[in-house]
């Protein structure tokens, strides 16, 4: 009889595979930690700069310098002034408060609404699931940004309306994600045991189904924040979001874009860079969380 171990057969392969898998998991975990750390650091720096905006600039975000407009960087204005004579550096920092605040609030509302719909549809199934999913199909039939444009035009500008707009177009994605997780979790034996023991549907959903269905949401939410910031900037750029004189990166880019041709880069390039850096931070954070979740599954 041939000794499989001596011949390097399946037994050897199985023994060798375990260290390889463990090493791959460790590398994936370290890479995820690096991504999360870098993304969180970027976002922390941007958030701290926005919070400390009054301390980092001697000008108000809507204060006009009577000495001139479109002044180049230097002197009393670190990044110059825009066409209205307002300090670009001050507006850049104060805009971070608004952009970050609206993005996080909109995603939080979208997660809450989407999770609620997904829980109900996935747990109860039947006609409830069919009705809710067909309603979500209607929203997802349109390109996301086009739908955001339509809703923003209908509701109008303003902080609250923009939060509602971005949350509305994001919620269907979270609802489908949670629904898929709930449909898997509800088939597990401990759910049947909880129902058999007399627990109410609400109790089962809150104590057992919800905690075991939120892992994908925690991974996707940071990426959603980055998308929300881009949506807000796009709406403001097109005149459907935050309007001048309120400081917001998208409206600053829109106001300063004609100046780029004339060589006055400081009116639109800095807000574009801040937007890019913030979205990059959210993307790294989301990718890191996804890598960590995949490493744990391996």
C-alpha positions in Angstrom: 0.0 0.0 0.0 1.3 3.5 -0.9 1.8 5.9 2.0 0.1 9.1 0.9 2.2 11.2 3.3 5.5 9.7 1.9 4.3 10.2 -1.7 3.3 13.8 -1.1 -0.4 13.0 -1.6 -3.6 14.7 -0.4 -2.6 14.4 3.3 0.6 16.4 2.6 -1.4 19.0 0.6 -3.9 19.5 3.4 -1.2 19.9 6.0 0.7 22.5 3.8 -2.5 24.4 2.9 -3.3 25.4 6.5 -0.1 27.5 7.0 -0.6 29.1 3.6 -4.2 30.1 4.5 -3.1 31.4 7.9 -0.3 33.5 6.3 -2.7 34.9 3.7 -5.2 35.8 6.4 -2.5 37.5 8.5 -1.3 39.5 5.5 -4.9 40.5 4.6 -5.4 41.6 8.2 -2.3 43.8 8.2 -3.2 45.3 4.9 -6.7 46.1 6.2 -5.3 47.7 9.3 -3.0 49.9 7.2 -6.0 51.0 4.9 -8.2 51.7 7.9 -5.5 53.7 9.7 -4.6 55.8 6.7 -8.2 56.5 5.8 -9.2 57.3 9.4 -6.1 59.6 9.7 -7.1 61.5 6.6 -10.7 62.0 7.7 -9.6 63.0 11.2 -7.3 65.7 9.8 -10.0 67.1 7.5 -12.6 67.0 10.3 -10.3 68.7 12.8 -9.4 71.4 10.3 -13.1 72.0 9.7 -13.9 72.1 13.4 -11.0 74.5 14.1 -11.9 76.7 11.1 -12.4 79.9 13.1 -9.0 79.5 14.8 -7.2 78.7 11.5 -8.4 81.8 9.6 -8.8 85.4 10.5 -11.6 85.9 8.0 -15.2 84.8 8.2 -16.5 82.4 5.4 -18.9 85.1 4.1 -16.8 88.1 5.0 -15.9 90.3 2.0 -12.5 92.1 1.7 -13.2 95.6 0.4 -9.6 95.9 -0.8 -10.2 93.7 -3.8 -11.5 90.5 -5.5 -9.6 87.7 -7.0 -6.5 88.5 -5.0 -3.7 85.9 -5.4 -2.5 83.8 -2.5 -0.3 85.6 0.0 -0.5 88.7 2.2 -3.6 88.7 4.3 -5.2 85.8 2.3 -3.5 82.5 2.5 -5.3 81.2 -0.6 -6.4 84.5 -2.1 -9.9 85.7 -2.6 -12.7 84.7 -5.0 -14.7 86.8 -7.4 -16.8 88.1 -4.5 -13.8 89.1 -2.4 -14.3 86.4 0.1 -11.3 84.5 1.6 -10.9 81.2 -0.1 -9.0 79.5 2.8 -11.7 80.4 5.3 -14.5 79.2 3.0 -12.5 76.0 2.3 -12.3 75.1 6.0 -15.9 76.1 6.9 -17.2 74.2 3.8 -15.7 71.0 5.3 -18.2 71.3 8.2 -21.1 71.4 5.9 -19.9 68.7 3.4 -18.9 66.2 6.1 -22.0 66.9 8.2 -24.4 66.5 5.3 -22.7 63.3 4.0 -22.6 61.6 7.4 -26.2 62.6 8.2 -27.5 61.5 4.9 -25.8 58.1 5.0 -26.9 57.6 8.6 -30.5 58.3 7.6 -30.2 56.0 4.5 -28.8 53.2 6.6 -31.6 53.6 9.1 -34.4 53.6 6.5 -32.8 50.9 4.3 -32.0 48.6 7.3 -35.6 48.9 8.5 -37.1 48.1 5.1 -34.6 45.3 4.6 -35.3 43.7 8.0 -39.1 43.7 7.4 -38.9 42.5 3.8 -36.3 39.8 4.5 -37.8 38.5 7.8 -41.5 38.3 6.9 -41.1 37.6 3.1 -44.3 36.9 1.2 -46.4 39.8 -0.2 -44.7 42.2 2.1 -41.3 41.4 0.5 -42.8 41.6 -3.0 -44.4 45.0 -2.4 -41.4 46.6 -0.8 -39.0 45.2 -3.4 -41.1 46.4 -6.3 -41.2 49.9 -4.8 -37.4 49.8 -4.5 -37.2 48.6 -8.1 -38.9 51.8 -9.2 -36.2 54.0 -7.4 -33.3 51.8 -8.7 -34.6 51.9 -12.3 -33.1 55.4 -12.6 -29.4 56.3 -12.6 -28.6 57.4 -9.1 -27.3 60.9 -9.8 -30.2 61.6 -12.2 -32.6 60.5 -9.5 -30.8 62.8 -7.1 -31.1 65.7 -9.5 -34.9 65.1 -9.9 -35.5 64.8 -6.2 -33.3 67.9 -5.4 -35.2 69.9 -8.1 -38.5 68.8 -6.5 -37.6 69.5 -2.9 -35.4 72.5 -3.5 -32.0 73.4 -1.9 -31.2 73.7 1.8 -29.3 71.4 4.2 -32.3 69.4 5.3 -33.6 68.8 1.8 -30.2 67.7 0.6 -29.9 65.3 3.4 -33.3 63.8 2.5 -32.4 63.7 -1.2 -29.1 61.9 -0.7 -30.6 59.5 1.9 -33.6 58.7 -0.4 -31.4 57.7 -3.4 -29.1 55.6 -1.2 -31.6 53.8 1.0 -32.7 51.2 -1.6 -29.1 49.8 -1.9 -28.9 49.3 1.9 -32.4 47.8 2.0 -31.4 45.1 -0.6 -28.1 44.5 1.2 -29.8 43.9 4.6 -32.6 41.9 3.0 -30.2 39.4 1.5 -28.4 39.0 4.9 -31.7 38.6 6.8 -32.9 35.9 4.4 -29.8 34.0 5.2 -29.8 34.6 9.0 -33.5 33.7 9.5 -32.8 30.2 8.3 -30.3 29.5 11.0 -31.3 27.1 13.9 -30.9 29.7 16.7 -33.7 31.9 15.0 -36.1 28.9 15.1 -35.1 28.3 18.7 -35.9 31.9 19.6 -39.3 31.7 17.9 -40.1 28.4 19.5 -39.2 29.7 23.0 -42.0 32.3 22.6 -40.0 35.4 21.6 -41.9 38.0 19.7 -41.1 38.9 16.1 -39.8 42.3 17.2 -37.6 40.7 19.9 -36.2 38.2 17.4 -35.5 41.0 14.9 -33.9 43.3 17.4 -31.9 40.8 19.5 -30.9 38.1 16.9 -31.5 39.1 13.3 -30.3 42.7 13.3 -26.9 42.2 15.0 -26.1 39.4 12.6 -27.1 41.3 9.5 -25.2 44.6 9.8 -21.7 43.5 8.9 -22.0 44.4 5.1 -23.6 47.7 6.1 -20.7 48.7 8.3 -18.4 48.0 5.4 -20.4 49.9 2.7 -21.4 52.9 4.8 -17.9 54.7 4.6 -17.9 54.2 0.8 -21.5 55.7 0.9 -20.2 58.8 2.7 -17.7 59.4 -0.1 -20.4 59.0 -2.7 -22.7 61.3 -0.7 -20.0 64.0 -0.7 -19.6 63.7 -4.5 -23.4 63.9 -5.0 -23.7 67.0 -2.8 -20.8 68.6 -4.7 -22.4 67.7 -8.0 -25.8 69.1 -7.0 -24.2 72.3 -5.7 -22.1 72.6 -8.9 -25.2 72.5 -11.0 -27.1 75.0 -8.8 -29.4 72.5 -7.1 -27.5 72.2 -3.8 -25.9 74.8 -1.5 -25.8 78.2 -3.1 -23.4 81.1 -2.6 -22.6 82.8 -0.3 -22.8 79.7 1.9 -19.4 77.9 1.9 -19.6 74.5 0.2 -16.9 72.8 -2.0 -19.2 72.1 -5.0 -20.5 75.6 -5.2 -16.9 77.0 -4.7 -15.7 74.9 -7.6 -18.7 76.1 -9.7 -18.0 79.7 -8.8 -14.3 79.5 -9.5 -14.3 77.3 -12.6 -14.3 80.2 -15.1 -11.2 81.7 -13.4 -9.1 78.6 -14.1 -8.9 79.5 -17.8 -7.5 82.9 -16.8 -4.9 81.3 -14.6 -6.6 82.0 -11.2 -6.4 78.4 -10.0 -6.9 79.2 -6.3 -10.6 79.8 -6.6 -11.5 76.2 -7.6 -8.5 73.9 -7.3 -8.3 73.9 -3.5 -11.9 72.9 -2.9 -11.5 70.2 -5.5 -8.4 68.9 -3.8 -10.2 68.9 -0.4 -13.1 67.0 -1.9 -10.8 64.5 -3.5 -8.8 63.9 -0.3 -12.0 63.5 1.8 -13.5 61.0 -0.6 -10.2 59.2 -0.8 -10.2 58.9 3.0 -13.7 57.4 3.0 -12.7 55.0 0.2 -9.6 53.8 2.1 -11.6 53.3 5.3 -14.3 51.3 3.4 -11.8 49.2 1.6 -10.0 48.4 4.8 -13.2 47.3 6.5 -14.0 45.1 3.5 -10.5 43.6 3.6 -10.8 42.9 7.3 -14.2 41.2 6.9 -12.9 39.0 4.1 -9.8 38.1 6.2 -12.0 37.0 9.0 -14.1 34.9 6.7 -10.9 33.2 5.4 
